[in-house]
Amino acid sequence: MKIASNTRYEDVDFNDSNLEFLDIQKSFRLNVSDTKNSAFLNCKFGFADLFSAKFTDCKMVGSTFDESNLLGVVIVRGDFSYTNLKFHDFKGLDFSEVNLTRADLTGCNLEKVIFNGAKLSYTNLHKAKLNGCDFREAIIEGINLSELDLHNVKLDIAGCILLATSFGAKVE
């Protein structure tokens, strides 16, 4: 399904929806919306305006957000695995309990983001800004921590062990 450019949707309720392979082009607006229990699987949000949109328990598996406005987006739990979120600014957001397994967060501003209990297995954090991130209780297996700037990053014991082993330490 393709949503045409310059189409405006007002008072549309996407709660409990299941949409797959949706191709959303510019001028699509979900800003300041509150979407719950919906699935947007393998969708393309190209140039979409999602400013301050809230997604609660939503599945966005395999979706891309190229050039979308994600400022102030709120994600409560949910599954954002295999998503392409490259180069977005998520500074200060709370991604607790969000599944971001194998998501691409290349070049994202993740400063002061809270990832408590999030699943970040094999997530690409290449060139992401991580200053002040909280990774306590997050699953961070498969991330090459030795290539990241971890200045002021908070880790729990499991994260510290992964960090040590990524630098070749033998933990006994």
N, C-alpha and C positions, 0 to 999 in steps of 0.2 A: 504494500500500500504506500502510495506517495502522497504527501500533503503538499499542495502547491505553494509557491512563493506568494508572499503578500496576502495570505489568507489569515483572517483573524478569527480566533475562537474565544468567545466570551461565555462564561458560566458553563463551561463544559466540565463534566464530572468524569475523571479518569479513574476514580476509586474502583478497586476490584476488577480492573480491565486486564486483558491479556492481549497484547499487541506484539506481533513479530514482524521483523524486517521492514519496519516503518522507516521511510526516508523523509525526514523533516528538513525542509530547506529554510532559508532566511525568512524572517518576519513571523515565524511561529513563536507564540508567546505562551509561556506557562508561568510567567513571573508572578510572584506572591501567591502561588497556588499551594494547596495542601493535598497531596496525592497519597493514598494509602492502599497497601495490599495489591499493588498493580505490577504487571510484568511488561517491560519494554525490552524484548529479547532481540539482540542483533539489530538494533535500530540505529539510524544515523541522524544525529542531532546537529546538522551542519548550520551554523550561524543562528541557532535557536536562542531565544531569550528566556532563560530560566532563572533570572535574577530573583533571589530570595525565595525560590520555590522550595517546598518541603516535601521530601519523599520518606514515608514511614513504611518500613517492611516491604519495600519494593524490590523487584528483581530487574536489573539492568544488564544482565549477562551479555557480554559480547558487543555492547553498544559503543558508539564513538561520539565524541562531543567536540569535533573540530570547530574551532572559532566560535563556539557557543559562549554566551554570557552566563557564567556560573557564579558570579559574585554573590556572596551571602546565601548560597544554597545550603539547605539543612538536610542531612541524611541521617535518619534514625534507623539503626540496624540495617537490614537489607543485604542484598547480594549484588555487588558491583564487580564480580570476578570477570576477568578477561576484557575489561573495558579499556578504552583509549581515552585517558584524561590528560594527555600531554599538555604541558605549558600553562596550566590553569593556576589561579591564585586561590588557595584554600587556607590562607593564613588564619590561625586561631580557631579553626572549626573543630568540632568534636566528631570523630569517626569511630567512636567506641562501638564495638560489636558489629562493625560493618565488614562484610567479606570482600576483600580486595585482592583475592588470590589471582596471581598472574596479571594484574592490572598494570597498565603502562602509565606511570606517573613521572615520566621523564621531564625534567626541567620545571616541575611544579614548585610553587612556593608553599611549603608545608610547615613553615615556621610556627611554633607553638600549637601545632595540631595535636589533639589527644587521640591516640590509637588504642586505648585500654580495651583489651579483649578482642581487638580486630584481628582478622586473618589476613596476613600479608605475605603468605608463602609465595616465593618466586616473583614477587612484585618488582617491577623495574623502577628503581629510584635514581637512575642515572642523572646526575647534575641537579637533583632536587635540593632545595634549600630546607634543611632539617633543624636549624637552630631552635632549641627549646622544645622539640617534639617529645611526647611522652609515649614510649613504646612498652611501658610496663603491662604485663599480662597479654601482650600481643604475640601472635604466632608469626615469627619472622624468619623461619627456615628458608633456605635457598636464596637469601639476599646476600650479595657480596658486600658485607659491611666494611671490609678493608678499603673499598674504593669510595666510601662516603665520608663527608665532613660531619662528624658526630659531636661537634662542639655544643655543649649544654643539653645534649639529648639524655633523656631519662630511660634507663634500662633496668629490668629486674635481673635476678640471678641467672635465669635461663638466657636472657639476652646478652649478659656479660660473658657467659660461657661461649655462646656463638661468636661473639666479637673476638674473644681470645683465640678460639680455634681458627677463625678466618685469617689471623695473623700467624698461624702455624704453631700456636701454643698447644701443649699436650695437657689436657685437664684430667686429673685423676681423682 
